[in-house]
């Protein structure tokens, strides 16, 4: 697999935005094009919630770069890392540069050097979830976090796998795993022959994030993945869990998002899924049994499908999140069915992060 030259630029998109804000020119090609928000001011409530949440995550980070909680591992670390990357601070010189470097190092160190697997031993059903979320986080860090300083203060010999090398290995693992699966999808282990749209969504978004970052992902893998999600879409637009029947708002949002980021909004299944999700999102939040997880995907899917529908839903989301904010800045009073306090807080903050548009995966 190959990379695109220049992705690991010294100064990333955040630094470019800072220069642009002062009317200056960076004088080089950045790894990822910046997305401005001059004409689209972020609500004050979002900024306050997000800043408090970032401070909470930075305080709670383990010295080793991860987060200790009822659910932990490279996937949870990846969620928190994406929150910090989406804050708008320069990841190399800003307020969160140290926790960002620690988190990236932690994820890379968790990876099996031979296979590229982020899942880790003993993680049970969560293993490929970890791989997907960690892969997406590393894809978002690629090109904006300076590799030259990444291992400088790790307490070891100051050397380690680069972000690009880690990401390429993670992509290879996911591609090989899909090749073994009759549906071209994924489930709990890299060798699984069964499937579900929840795990598959996590891996699919990681692969799409990597592809957007310039890592080569085989067309065949992407094509089979899209055929899988269209086959899981029912006549009414609802995306099921292991078949086109049933499903939830979360799985429907996942299918909508994957098709959108894969640039397949032309598909009738995308239109049906998007319409179904928009209808389900009109009255209240309708989160189901996994509120933080559902918010995370619904926010991105609505934004990709219909900005006006997202804006209406986002207004309600902000008020709901305000009501659950804790004194320490976290957004979860106690662990729920969709993760511990760290995972739940991170997923909800990421649902708000669409307002910023800083993460490349959040661009339209």
Buried (B, 14 or more C-beta within 10 A) or exposed (E): BEBBEEBBBEBBBBBBBBBBEEEEEBEEEBBBEBBEBEEEEBEEBBBEBBBBBBBBBBEBBBEBBBBEBBBBBBBBBBBBBBBBBBBBBBBBEBBBBEBBBBBBBBBBBBBEEEBBBBBBEEBEEBBBBBBBBBBBBBBBBBBBBBBEBBBEEBEEEEEBBBBBBBBBBBBBBBBBBBEEBEBBBBBBBBEBEBBBBBBBBBBBBBBBBBBBBBBBBBEEBBEBBBEBBBBBBBEBBBBBBBEBEEBBBBBBBBBBBBBBBBEBBEBEBBBBBBBBBBEBBEEEBBBBEBBBBBBBBBBBBBBBBBEEBBEBBBEBBBEBBEEBBBEEBBBBEEBBEBBBBBBBBBBBBBBBBBBBBBBBBBBE
